[in-house]
Amino acid sequence: MDDSKLGIVVAVTVVLTDVFLYFYYNSGLSSGTSELSFMCIMNRAFLFIFGGNYWIYGYFLLYLYYGYIFSIAIGKKRYPFEAAYLDINVDNLGRRTSDVDLSKKPEFLLFMGTLLIVILLILMESI
């Protein structure tokens, strides 16, 4: 990649990862502000750790990290074997809520992360 366009690409990726962290915070998966601060610092560190020519590898490592976190969250939601019988509320089994905030679902966050990687790759090819 041309070094004159590297600043634009890094600025776009920082904004995209910050938007992603915003969705992560709103989903309720984060345990607090210290985790978000660590993830924010990790995002920026992985963008610069491999240098100007190989920064995309850091972005891919971030994607693997977030994919792992969201896959664990999806697995715990879909297959709650840990105390499933104790948590079952028989009175509410048939009820479904029609209000679903999609941005708070780990499936949506995994989709957004994948979409961001695809957009990033398309932008890299066009620049």
NORNORVEN-V372611 format. One record per helix or strand. SS is the DSSP state (H for helix, E for strand). FROM is the first residue (numbers start at 1). TO is the last residue. If there is no record, write none. Layout:
ss={SS,SS}
from={FROM,FROM}
to={TO,TO}
This chain:
ss={H,H,H,H,H,H,H}
from={3,33,55,84,90,102,106}
to={27,48,78,87,92,104,126}
